[in-house]
Amino acid sequence: MEEYPIYLMSIRPQYARAIFAGRKKFELRKLAGARVVEEGAVIVVYSSGKVKSIVGEFRAGRIIVGTPERVWASVRRPGTGIGDDAWPYVRGAKRAMAIEVVDPVLYPSPVALEEIRRLIPGWMPPFSYRRINKGDRIYELVIRRLRASLYGEA
């Protein structure tokens, strides 16, 4: 099986629910020197807000990068799950990115922030997103187990 990069991404609960319900087809991000997510990457979702848990993952499909206006024009159409409430988030950024949501799947047992901090004291979820490597404590102690529950990975 081909190895793809893994990213941990913080997403507000209402948008995470929409992704896993199949209603939200793109995730928008501001790019301020941040790494552009690669097509095919695995996006592990940390649902922020009151949920505060790693809840599931999806595969990154098409990646659209450009000015906020260009990205917005590409994704703001019926059926994408992108509402007008998303425009203020990207407006004014130098660059923005839209990540197509492919094959979203919830983990059988989400892992709450408190549990993560018992394993990794002081751990903080990313403000937006960050790449996770095999060998990173969050991968080895949490994400590997979650992915194994889905795919039988070791």
C-alpha positions, 0 to 999 in steps of 0.5 A: 500500500502506498504511503501518504502523508498524514495531517492532523487538522482542527475543524469546528464541530459543526463542520466536522459533523457535516464532513462525516455526514457527507454534506461538506465536500471541501475544507477551506484553509488560509495559507500563511506560509503553511504547508500545502496539503498533498493530494491523497494525504490522510487528514485526521480530524480533531473536532475542536470546540466542545467536542475536543476529540480526534474523531475520524479521517478523510482522504484529500482529493483535489487541492485548490490553492490560490487567492481567496477569491479564486479558491472561493469561486472554485468551491462556492457552488451547490452541493459542495457544503461550503456556505457563505459563512466560510467566506469571512474565514478566508477573505483577506488572506494572501493565499487560501486552500480548498481540500476536497473531502474524499472517503470520510470515516469516523473512528469507532472510538474517538479520543478526547483531549483529556485522554491524549493529555494523559498519554502526552502531558501538555499536548496541544491540538494544532491551531489549523493543521500540521503534518504528523510523521510516524514516530511522532508521539501523537501518531504512535500513541493515538493515531496509529491505534485509531487507524488500526481500528479501521484498517488493521494497520500495525 
